[in-house]
């Protein structure tokens, strides 16, 4: 069943139709996790606490639209998140917004909204022209004290925190401080009658864009969005559901892929296609912890993949398997056995025909003379993550016609 949001936080289950997505489409949606470790309640600690501050967060829309709404989450909060005011605008530079683009957002007709711990809420839809591939500014006035526990840690984007007060409608302000993670903002959706769906890329730090240049939107899903939306292919949004350090089978950095797949993939408005690139952290976990109980086999990963494939297919989604990129020589505890398992997983992705298609990121990035390593031009330097050129090579390698495919 496809979930279609028709009001601020009301869902009605409609018949599934992955080939005919709803006009509401997720255009940006980072995966939330808890700030870790979470110290005792009300302690003075390294997890920032915000009170009477405006947080102006910069996000990049992929697909554009004629109406917009945002999603807020207090999933990992220990107390209520109280937002006194929320605004959206097209970003200019720094904290500045483009003239004439600022609009207030409401929740059930009110500017004020209170999210209890664990709650997720949508703003009321508003008529608003969102240009494709454009940075938006979403400003939230946090009215009551709350720790920044629900967040996406690796935003690779400078966001701005004001001095005390409500600056949500300000054309610009001088920030009191900045951060490089997204807080409580877990989605921007657009209404686009011509949009044909949403591609969700779920994975770990390589999907999250680790080692790409901050403030440049150089992650491979960003670059794929640019390719797709400037091509003649049917327009689709692309959502990045990567979490750095994430695993398929168990929690380390954020909930596992098996745990978060419903939230981060299946519940995305308009989702039609999935790209799965994950398992390196599972395969090398035992080496990193020196605990044999953390060891997983290639077959363990394959079982996890099969679970995710089945769940995607049950919802009528097309899911592509992406081969795992090279790890030879990585600058952290490394086991040659982990690479043997990585290659076994890749062989299964390519040969099993269990996925609806294969995106061979290993072939796109490896050094032909040393196949277990990145091509030097694509290596960020840690021999585990691509740099900007590597992420571009990954995005450029993808055949855009794959996304015409639909489940029968």
VENCOR-V540744 format. One record per residue. N is the residue number from 1. RES is the residue in one letter. SS is DSSP state (2 for helix, 1 for strand, 0 for the rest). OMEGA is omega in radians with two decimals (* if undefined). D_CENTER is the distance of its C-alpha to the mean C-alpha in Angstrom with 2 decimals. Layout:
n: (N | N)
res: (RES | RES)
ss: (SS | SS)
omega: (OMEGA | OMEGA)
d_center: (D_CENTER | D_CENTER)
This chain:
n: (1 | 2 | 3 | 4 | 5 | 6 | 7 | 8 | 9 | 10 | 11 | 12 | 13 | 14 | 15 | 16 | 17 | 18 | 19 | 20 | 21 | 22 | 23 | 24 | 25 | 26 | 27 | 28 | 29 | 30 | 31 | 32 | 33 | 34 | 35 | 36 | 37 | 38 | 39 | 40 | 41 | 42 | 43 | 44 | 45 | 46 | 47 | 48 | 49 | 50 | 51 | 52 | 53 | 54 | 55 | 56 | 57 | 58 | 59 | 60 | 61 | 62 | 63 | 64 | 65 | 66 | 67 | 68 | 69 | 70 | 71 | 72 | 73 | 74 | 75 | 76 | 77 | 78 | 79 | 80 | 81 | 82 | 83 | 84 | 85 | 86 | 87 | 88 | 89 | 90 | 91 | 92 | 93 | 94 | 95 | 96 | 97 | 98 | 99 | 100 | 101 | 102 | 103 | 104 | 105 | 106 | 107 | 108 | 109 | 110 | 111 | 112 | 113 | 114 | 115 | 116 | 117 | 118 | 119 | 120 | 121 | 122 | 123 | 124 | 125 | 126 | 127 | 128 | 129 | 130 | 131 | 132 | 133 | 134 | 135 | 136 | 137 | 138 | 139 | 140 | 141 | 142 | 143 | 144 | 145 | 146 | 147 | 148 | 149 | 150 | 151 | 152 | 153 | 154 | 155 | 156 | 157 | 158 | 159 | 160 | 161 | 162 | 163 | 164 | 165 | 166 | 167 | 168 | 169 | 170 | 171 | 172 | 173 | 174 | 175 | 176 | 177 | 178 | 179 | 180 | 181 | 182 | 183 | 184 | 185 | 186 | 187 | 188 | 189 | 190 | 191 | 192 | 193 | 194 | 195 | 196 | 197 | 198 | 199 | 200 | 201 | 202 | 203 | 204 | 205 | 206 | 207 | 208 | 209 | 210 | 211 | 212 | 213 | 214 | 215 | 216 | 217 | 218 | 219 | 220 | 221 | 222 | 223 | 224 | 225 | 226 | 227 | 228 | 229 | 230 | 231 | 232 | 233 | 234 | 235 | 236 | 237 | 238 | 239 | 240 | 241 | 242 | 243 | 244 | 245 | 246 | 247 | 248 | 249 | 250 | 251 | 252 | 253 | 254 | 255 | 256 | 257 | 258 | 259 | 260 | 261 | 262 | 263 | 264 | 265 | 266 | 267 | 268 | 269 | 270 | 271 | 272 | 273 | 274 | 275 | 276 | 277 | 278 | 279 | 280 | 281 | 282 | 283 | 284 | 285 | 286 | 287 | 288 | 289 | 290 | 291 | 292 | 293 | 294 | 295 | 296 | 297 | 298 | 299 | 300 | 301 | 302 | 303 | 304 | 305 | 306 | 307 | 308 | 309 | 310 | 311 | 312 | 313 | 314 | 315 | 316 | 317 | 318 | 319 | 320 | 321 | 322 | 323 | 324 | 325 | 326 | 327 | 328 | 329 | 330 | 331 | 332 | 333 | 334 | 335 | 336 | 337 | 338 | 339 | 340 | 341 | 342 | 343 | 344 | 345 | 346 | 347 | 348 | 349 | 350 | 351 | 352 | 353 | 354 | 355 | 356 | 357 | 358 | 359 | 360 | 361 | 362 | 363 | 364 | 365 | 366 | 367 | 368 | 369 | 370 | 371 | 372 | 373 | 374 | 375 | 376 | 377 | 378 | 379 | 380 | 381 | 382 | 383 | 384 | 385 | 386 | 387 | 388 | 389 | 390 | 391 | 392 | 393 | 394 | 395 | 396 | 397 | 398 | 399 | 400 | 401 | 402 | 403 | 404 | 405 | 406 | 407 | 408)
res: (X | X | X | X | X | X | X | X | X | X | X | X | X | X | X | X | X | X | X | X | X | X | X | X | X | X | X | X | X | X | X | X | X | X | X | X | X | X | X | X | X | X | X | X | X | X | X | X | X | X | X | X | X | X | X | X | X | X | X | X | X | X | X | X | X | X | X | X | X | X | X | X | X | X | X | X | X | X | X | X | X | X | X | X | X | X | X | X | X | X | X | X | X | X | X | X | X | X | X | X | X | X | X | X | X | X | X | X | X | X | X | X | X | X | X | X | X | X | X | X | X | X | X | X | X | X | X | X | X | X | X | X | X | X | X | X | X | X | X | X | X | X | X | X | X | X | X | X | X | X | X | X | X | X | X | X | X | X | X | X | X | X | X | X | X | X | X | X | X | X | X | X | X | X | X | X | X | X | X | X | X | X | X | X | X | X | X | X | X | X | X | X | X | X | X | X | X | X | X | X | X | X | X | X | X | X | X | X | X | X | X | X | X | X | X | X | X | X | X | X | X | X | X | X | X | X | X | X | X | X | X | X | X | X | X | X | X | X | X | X | X | X | X | X | X | X | X | X | X | X | X | X | X | X | X | X | X | X | X | X | X | X | X | X | X | X | X | X | X | X | X | X | X | X | X | X | X | X | X | X | X | X | X | X | X | X | X | X | X | X | X | X | X | X | X | X | X | X | X | X | X | X | X | X | X | X | X | X | X | X | X | X | X | X | X | X | X | X | X | X | X | X | X | X | X | X | X | X | X | X | X | X | X | X | X | X | X | X | X | X | X | X | X | X | X | X | X | X | X | X | X | X | X | X | X | X | X | X | X | X | X | X | X | X | X | X | X | X | X | X | X | X | X | X | X | X | X | X | X | X | X | X | X | X | X | X | X | X | X | X | X | X | X | X | X | X | X | X | X | X | X | X | X | X | X | X | X | X)
ss: (0 | 1 | 1 | 1 | 1 | 0 | 0 | 0 | 0 | 0 | 1 | 1 | 1 | 1 | 0 | 0 | 0 | 0 | 0 | 0 | 0 | 0 | 0 | 1 | 1 | 1 | 1 | 1 | 0 | 0 | 0 | 0 | 1 | 1 | 0 | 0 | 0 | 0 | 0 | 0 | 0 | 0 | 0 | 0 | 0 | 0 | 0 | 0 | 1 | 1 | 0 | 0 | 1 | 1 | 1 | 1 | 1 | 1 | 1 | 1 | 0 | 0 | 0 | 0 | 1 | 1 | 1 | 1 | 1 | 1 | 1 | 1 | 1 | 0 | 0 | 0 | 0 | 0 | 0 | 0 | 1 | 1 | 1 | 1 | 1 | 1 | 1 | 1 | 1 | 1 | 1 | 0 | 0 | 0 | 0 | 0 | 1 | 0 | 0 | 0 | 0 | 0 | 1 | 1 | 1 | 0 | 1 | 0 | 0 | 1 | 0 | 0 | 1 | 1 | 1 | 0 | 0 | 0 | 0 | 1 | 1 | 1 | 0 | 0 | 0 | 1 | 1 | 1 | 1 | 1 | 0 | 0 | 0 | 0 | 1 | 1 | 1 | 1 | 1 | 1 | 1 | 1 | 0 | 0 | 0 | 1 | 1 | 0 | 0 | 1 | 1 | 1 | 0 | 0 | 0 | 0 | 0 | 0 | 1 | 1 | 1 | 1 | 1 | 1 | 0 | 0 | 0 | 0 | 0 | 0 | 0 | 0 | 0 | 0 | 0 | 0 | 1 | 1 | 1 | 0 | 0 | 1 | 1 | 0 | 1 | 1 | 1 | 1 | 1 | 1 | 1 | 0 | 0 | 0 | 0 | 0 | 0 | 1 | 1 | 1 | 1 | 1 | 1 | 0 | 2 | 2 | 2 | 2 | 0 | 0 | 0 | 0 | 0 | 0 | 0 | 0 | 0 | 0 | 0 | 2 | 2 | 2 | 2 | 2 | 2 | 2 | 2 | 2 | 2 | 0 | 0 | 0 | 0 | 0 | 0 | 0 | 1 | 1 | 1 | 1 | 1 | 1 | 0 | 0 | 0 | 0 | 0 | 0 | 0 | 0 | 0 | 0 | 0 | 0 | 0 | 0 | 2 | 2 | 2 | 2 | 2 | 2 | 2 | 2 | 2 | 2 | 0 | 0 | 0 | 0 | 1 | 1 | 1 | 1 | 1 | 1 | 1 | 0 | 0 | 2 | 2 | 2 | 2 | 0 | 2 | 2 | 2 | 2 | 2 | 0 | 0 | 2 | 2 | 2 | 0 | 0 | 0 | 2 | 2 | 2 | 2 | 2 | 2 | 2 | 2 | 2 | 2 | 2 | 2 | 2 | 2 | 2 | 2 | 2 | 0 | 0 | 0 | 1 | 1 | 1 | 1 | 1 | 0 | 0 | 0 | 0 | 0 | 0 | 0 | 0 | 0 | 0 | 0 | 0 | 0 | 2 | 2 | 2 | 2 | 2 | 2 | 2 | 2 | 2 | 2 | 2 | 2 | 2 | 2 | 2 | 2 | 0 | 0 | 0 | 0 | 0 | 1 | 1 | 1 | 0 | 2 | 2 | 2 | 2 | 2 | 1 | 1 | 0 | 0 | 1 | 1 | 1 | 1 | 1 | 0 | 2 | 2 | 2 | 1 | 0 | 0 | 0 | 0 | 0 | 0 | 1 | 0 | 2 | 2 | 2 | 2 | 2 | 2 | 2 | 2 | 2 | 2 | 0 | 0 | 2 | 2 | 2 | 2 | 2 | 0 | 0 | 0 | 0)
omega: (3.09 | 3.12 | 3.13 | 3.13 | -3.14 | 3.05 | -2.96 | -3.12 | -3.11 | -3.14 | 2.99 | -3.14 | 3.11 | 3.10 | -3.13 | 3.05 | -3.03 | 3.13 | -3.12 | -3.06 | 3.07 | 3.10 | 3.04 | -3.07 | 3.04 | 3.12 | 3.10 | -3.12 | 3.10 | -3.12 | -3.10 | 2.97 | -3.10 | 2.96 | -3.05 | -0.10 | 3.10 | -3.13 | 3.12 | -3.14 | 3.06 | 3.09 | 3.02 | -2.96 | -3.06 | 3.03 | -3.03 | 3.05 | -3.10 | 3.09 | 3.11 | 3.09 | 3.00 | 3.11 | 3.14 | -3.03 | -3.07 | -3.14 | 3.14 | 3.03 | 2.99 | 3.06 | 3.06 | 3.14 | -3.09 | 3.06 | -3.06 | 2.95 | 3.09 | 3.06 | 3.08 | -3.14 | 2.97 | -2.99 | -3.07 | -3.10 | 3.09 | 3.09 | -3.07 | 2.99 | -3.09 | 3.11 | -3.12 | -3.11 | 3.10 | 3.14 | 3.03 | 3.14 | 2.98 | -3.07 | 3.03 | 3.03 | -3.13 | 3.10 | -3.03 | 3.06 | -3.14 | -3.14 | 3.08 | -3.09 | -3.07 | 3.07 | 3.05 | 3.07 | 3.13 | 3.14 | -3.04 | 3.12 | -3.10 | 3.06 | -3.06 | 3.03 | -3.14 | 3.12 | 3.06 | 3.08 | -3.14 | -3.03 | 3.00 | 3.12 | 3.03 | 2.96 | 3.03 | 3.07 | 3.04 | 3.01 | -3.04 | 3.14 | 3.07 | 3.08 | 3.09 | 3.03 | -3.07 | 3.08 | 3.08 | 3.05 | 3.09 | -3.05 | -3.14 | 3.02 | -3.14 | -2.91 | -3.09 | -3.06 | 3.06 | 3.08 | -3.08 | -3.06 | 3.13 | -3.03 | 2.94 | -2.89 | -3.03 | 3.14 | -3.02 | -3.08 | 3.08 | 3.06 | -2.86 | -3.14 | -3.04 | 2.84 | -3.12 | 3.05 | -3.14 | 3.12 | -3.01 | -3.13 | -3.09 | 3.10 | 3.02 | 3.01 | 3.07 | -3.07 | 3.01 | 3.08 | 3.08 | 2.96 | -3.13 | 3.03 | 3.10 | -3.07 | 2.98 | 3.13 | -3.03 | 3.08 | 2.92 | 3.13 | 3.08 | 3.02 | -3.07 | -3.07 | -3.13 | 3.12 | -3.06 | 3.07 | -3.11 | 3.04 | 3.09 | 3.06 | -3.13 | -3.10 | -3.08 | -3.03 | -3.11 | 2.99 | 3.12 | 3.06 | 3.13 | 3.12 | 2.97 | -3.08 | -3.14 | 3.05 | 3.13 | -3.11 | -3.08 | 3.04 | -3.11 | 3.07 | 3.06 | -3.09 | 3.04 | 3.12 | 3.12 | 3.12 | -3.04 | -3.02 | 3.01 | 3.12 | 3.09 | 3.14 | 3.08 | -3.02 | 3.07 | 2.99 | 3.06 | -3.12 | 3.12 | 3.12 | 3.07 | 3.00 | -3.13 | -3.12 | -3.04 | 3.12 | 3.07 | -2.87 | -3.05 | -3.10 | 2.90 | 3.01 | -3.08 | 3.10 | -3.12 | 3.07 | 3.10 | -3.12 | -2.98 | -3.04 | 3.12 | -3.09 | -2.95 | -3.12 | -2.98 | -3.11 | 3.11 | -3.14 | 3.06 | -3.07 | 3.11 | -3.04 | -3.14 | 2.97 | -3.12 | 3.07 | -3.07 | 2.97 | -3.10 | -3.12 | 3.04 | -3.00 | -3.10 | -3.06 | -3.11 | 3.10 | -3.08 | -3.10 | -3.07 | 3.13 | -3.09 | 3.11 | 3.11 | -3.12 | 3.03 | 3.14 | 3.04 | -3.13 | 3.06 | 3.13 | -3.14 | 3.07 | 3.09 | 3.08 | -3.10 | 3.07 | -3.12 | 3.10 | -3.14 | -3.13 | 3.08 | -3.12 | 3.10 | 3.10 | 3.10 | -3.09 | 3.00 | -3.11 | -3.13 | 3.04 | 3.08 | 3.13 | -3.08 | -3.08 | -3.05 | 3.09 | -3.10 | 3.10 | -3.06 | -3.04 | 3.05 | -3.12 | -2.99 | 3.11 | 3.06 | 3.11 | 3.11 | 3.14 | 3.06 | 3.13 | 3.12 | -3.12 | 3.09 | 3.08 | 3.13 | 3.11 | 3.13 | 3.12 | -3.07 | -2.92 | -2.97 | -3.08 | 3.11 | 2.99 | 3.09 | 3.10 | -3.08 | 2.98 | -2.95 | -3.13 | 3.07 | 3.13 | -3.10 | -2.95 | -3.00 | 3.05 | -3.11 | -3.13 | 3.08 | -2.96 | 3.11 | -3.10 | 3.03 | 2.86 | -3.04 | -3.12 | -3.10 | -3.03 | 3.08 | -3.09 | 3.11 | 3.08 | 3.10 | -3.11 | 2.99 | 2.89 | -3.10 | -3.12 | 3.10 | 3.10 | 3.09 | 3.11 | 3.11 | -3.13 | -3.11 | -3.08 | -3.00 | 3.08 | -3.07 | -3.14 | 3.06 | -3.00 | 2.94 | -3.04 | 3.09 | 3.07 | 3.13 | *)
d_center: (22.62 | 20.15 | 19.25 | 20.06 | 19.78 | 23.09 | 23.43 | 21.70 | 20.94 | 23.11 | 22.11 | 24.62 | 24.37 | 25.40 | 26.41 | 23.77 | 23.61 | 20.65 | 22.65 | 23.09 | 19.85 | 20.40 | 20.50 | 17.67 | 14.44 | 10.85 | 10.48 | 7.41 | 5.20 | 3.18 | 4.69 | 8.21 | 11.00 | 14.55 | 16.12 | 18.41 | 21.26 | 21.98 | 25.57 | 28.23 | 28.09 | 29.48 | 29.89 | 29.67 | 26.93 | 24.26 | 21.55 | 22.14 | 23.80 | 23.67 | 26.58 | 27.68 | 25.15 | 23.12 | 19.58 | 18.62 | 14.96 | 14.07 | 11.23 | 11.53 | 12.19 | 12.24 | 14.85 | 17.44 | 19.54 | 22.60 | 21.29 | 18.32 | 17.17 | 14.61 | 13.32 | 14.25 | 14.04 | 16.68 | 15.73 | 16.89 | 19.47 | 23.10 | 24.55 | 23.99 | 21.65 | 24.05 | 22.92 | 26.08 | 24.72 | 21.59 | 21.62 | 19.61 | 20.89 | 20.40 | 20.05 | 22.99 | 22.98 | 22.50 | 22.77 | 24.69 | 23.84 | 25.63 | 28.81 | 28.99 | 25.27 | 24.89 | 24.67 | 24.80 | 22.62 | 24.28 | 23.73 | 26.54 | 28.47 | 28.29 | 26.76 | 26.60 | 24.22 | 24.27 | 21.59 | 23.18 | 21.50 | 19.05 | 18.93 | 16.34 | 17.78 | 17.42 | 19.47 | 22.31 | 21.69 | 23.51 | 24.87 | 23.06 | 22.75 | 19.25 | 19.78 | 17.49 | 15.67 | 16.67 | 15.57 | 15.98 | 17.26 | 16.63 | 19.36 | 19.93 | 23.33 | 23.10 | 26.62 | 27.16 | 26.53 | 23.31 | 21.58 | 18.04 | 16.94 | 13.88 | 11.28 | 8.28 | 10.76 | 9.89 | 9.30 | 11.94 | 13.14 | 16.39 | 16.56 | 20.01 | 22.00 | 25.42 | 28.73 | 29.82 | 29.72 | 28.01 | 26.88 | 24.42 | 26.76 | 27.88 | 27.89 | 27.08 | 27.74 | 28.42 | 25.74 | 27.12 | 24.28 | 20.76 | 17.68 | 14.67 | 12.06 | 10.74 | 13.08 | 13.23 | 11.44 | 8.65 | 9.14 | 11.48 | 13.38 | 16.25 | 19.48 | 20.41 | 23.35 | 23.12 | 19.51 | 19.58 | 16.26 | 12.51 | 11.09 | 8.05 | 7.39 | 7.25 | 8.70 | 9.75 | 10.51 | 11.50 | 8.21 | 6.87 | 10.03 | 12.53 | 15.91 | 14.98 | 16.87 | 15.47 | 15.60 | 15.82 | 12.46 | 13.60 | 10.66 | 11.69 | 9.24 | 10.53 | 13.94 | 13.78 | 13.11 | 16.12 | 18.18 | 17.62 | 18.23 | 21.22 | 22.74 | 25.02 | 22.63 | 21.84 | 19.06 | 15.63 | 12.31 | 9.29 | 5.75 | 3.19 | 2.87 | 4.85 | 7.14 | 10.25 | 13.30 | 11.97 | 14.55 | 15.34 | 18.41 | 18.43 | 16.80 | 16.87 | 13.74 | 12.17 | 13.27 | 13.83 | 12.26 | 15.49 | 15.10 | 11.64 | 11.82 | 13.52 | 11.30 | 7.85 | 9.64 | 13.22 | 13.06 | 10.91 | 13.81 | 15.27 | 13.36 | 15.78 | 14.36 | 12.23 | 11.98 | 12.31 | 12.64 | 13.46 | 16.75 | 17.97 | 17.54 | 19.42 | 22.13 | 22.90 | 22.61 | 26.34 | 27.33 | 25.32 | 26.77 | 30.14 | 30.09 | 31.04 | 29.56 | 26.06 | 26.99 | 25.44 | 26.84 | 25.56 | 26.75 | 24.68 | 21.49 | 22.90 | 23.58 | 20.01 | 18.94 | 21.71 | 20.56 | 17.11 | 18.95 | 21.43 | 19.05 | 17.37 | 20.91 | 22.21 | 19.95 | 21.10 | 17.94 | 18.24 | 16.47 | 16.80 | 17.27 | 16.43 | 19.05 | 18.46 | 19.19 | 22.31 | 22.82 | 26.53 | 27.74 | 24.57 | 25.37 | 25.02 | 26.81 | 26.97 | 28.84 | 30.26 | 30.03 | 26.22 | 26.45 | 28.89 | 26.49 | 23.64 | 26.09 | 27.17 | 23.69 | 23.34 | 26.80 | 25.87 | 22.76 | 25.10 | 28.17 | 27.49 | 26.42 | 24.42 | 21.22 | 21.71 | 21.44 | 20.68 | 18.74 | 20.74 | 18.71 | 21.47 | 24.05 | 22.16 | 22.03 | 24.95 | 28.29 | 30.95 | 33.48 | 31.37 | 28.97 | 27.42 | 26.29 | 24.21 | 26.27 | 27.13 | 25.91 | 22.35 | 22.39 | 20.90 | 23.93 | 22.70 | 23.13 | 19.82 | 17.18 | 17.72 | 18.54 | 17.96 | 20.53 | 19.04 | 15.60 | 17.70 | 19.81 | 17.00 | 15.88 | 19.60 | 20.47 | 18.66 | 21.24 | 20.06 | 22.60 | 20.66 | 18.73 | 22.13 | 22.47 | 22.62 | 23.64 | 27.37)
